[in-house]
């Protein structure tokens, strides 16, 4: 899957499911600070990612994610691993 499509899907569910202001979603923005999610929100996010991309992100993955760019990269990497 192309990165642009990943970004489109992720940003769409962040805006629609988590009510994030689309203007706040920038590649270099801090994901955790911008989203302000609690632990239940992260569980919901994992489910949404799995249903949209067929990959699962775990706690170790989220610990490495700082920016939205990192988030997109992690999803892309998981998809690439699955295909390989």
ABEGO torsion letter per residue (X at the ends): XBAAAAAAAAAAAAAAAAGBBAAABBAABBAAAAAGBBAAAAAAAAAAAAAAAGBBBBAAAAAABABAAAAAAAAAAAAAAAAX
